[in-house]
Every structure is written in structure tokens, then in C-alpha cells.
Amino acid sequence: MGKKKISIISLVILILFISINCWQAIQGRNRKNLMKLELGMTKNKVVQVMGTPSLNEAYKTRDEGELAILFYYTNRKWANGNITKDECIPIVFKNGKLIGWGDEFYQNILKVEVEIKKDSK
């Protein structure tokens, strides 16, 4: 193997090592910051505590309110460099106030708040 090929392989390994450590630091920070959340906090306050979310969603609720979900990276499942919802914890706001977090809460609140009534016609 030539010196150039060894250098490229070493560089790739170094980049992978740095990337993994970076992602682990973000995950750890987000898990730690979750402990600082309190129900009723404003969305702005949560972003101050947690930082910029990885993903987000927004919905109109049945009662014409607003539901916003911020997703924070907490659990690496894939090594492809993309952050997906299944690697994040959802933090849920109704009308700008924190009402809960976690995947089970997120799934249930969507069913309750967003599901369209079948008899609404």
C-alpha cells in the first residue's frame, strides 16, 4: 500500500471518529437538558434550554389551536449521517406552551388533538 492510500484511510478514520464523538456529545447534552424542562414552559424558553431542534412539525388542532413538535437528537440508530425522528425525542407544545414530551405522548396527542372526526360532515 502506498503512503498516499494510507494517509487517505487515516483521514477517513479520523473524520469518522470525530463525527461519532460529536454526535455522542449532542445526544448527551440533549438528554441532560431534558431534565431541565417543566410543563407550561414557553416554546422560546424550551429552545433556550435545549438549543436548536433537529426537526420540527406543526399542526392545527380540532379546536383551531396550534400544536408544535420539536425533535431533539437523543439516540443514534443509523450511521448514515442523517437524523431521523426515530432517533429523536419529540417535545410537544399546544398554543406555545409545553404540554409533554416523549414518543408515547407524541403519538397519543396526535390521535387526540389532530385526528379528523369521521362524523364531521
N, C-alpha and C positions, 0 to 999 in steps of 0.2 A: 504494500500500500504506500502511495506517495505521501509526502508531508502535507501537500495541499488537501488531499482527501481526508487525512486525519484531522487537520485543522477545521474543516467544514463539519465533520462529525462532532468534534469537540464543541464547536459553536452551537450546533443544534441542541446538543445535550445541555449546555449551559442555558440556552433560551428556555428549554422545557423546564429545567429546574427552577429558574426564576419565575416563570409563569405559574407553576404549581404553587410555589411559596406565596406568590401574590394572591392567587385565588383563595388559598387557605387563610391568609390574613383577612381578606374581605369577609369570608364566611364567619370567622371568629369574631370580628368586630360587629357584624350584624347580629349574631347570636347574643353577644354581650349587651348590645344596645336594646334588644327586645325586652330585656329585664327592666328597662327604664320607662317603658310605655305604661300609660294609665288610660283607662276608659274615659271618654269625654274630651281627650286632648284634641286640639285642632289639627287639621292636616298639616298646616305650616309648622306647628310645633313638633309633630312627628318627623317631618323632613329635617328639621334642625337636629333632632336626636339621632335619626337613622342615616341621614345623608340622602343622596340622590338614589331613587329606586332603580332597579334593573329593568322592570317592565311596569306597565300600568293598564288599567281598564276603567271604563266609566259607563254607567247605565242610568236610565230613568227608571224610577220605581213605580209601582202600581199607583201610589198616591201622589204621583208627579214630583216626588222628591228626587234627590240625586244620590247615587251610590258610586263611590270611587274606591278602587282597589289598587294599592301599591304593592309590588312584589319585590322582596329583598332576597338576594342570593344567600342561601344558608347551607346547601347540601349538594355538593358536586356529584353528579351521577354519570355524566358524559365527558369524555376527554376531547371533544371536538372544538372547544373554544367558544361555543355558543351557550348563552344562558337561557334556559327554558323554564316555564312555570313550575314544572315538577322538581326543579332544583331550588325553588324559592318559597318563602313563607308569604302568604298574602296578608295584607293589613287592610282592614275594611273600614270605610267611612260612610256615614249617612249624613247628608246635608252638612258636610265639612267637619263632622265630629267622629272621633274614633269609637267604633262600636264593637270591635273584636278583631282577632287575628287567628291564623292557623287554617290549614286546608279544610278541615271538617266544618269549621264555622263558615268559611268562604262558600263551600258547596251548598250548605243549608241556607245561607242568607240569599243566595241567588234564586233558590227554589221559592223562598217565601216572598222576597221583595220584587223580583223581576219576572217570574213566570206569568205569562199572559193567561188570563182567565179564559177557559174554553166557552163559558156561557156569556161572554161579554157582548155578543151580537144581539 
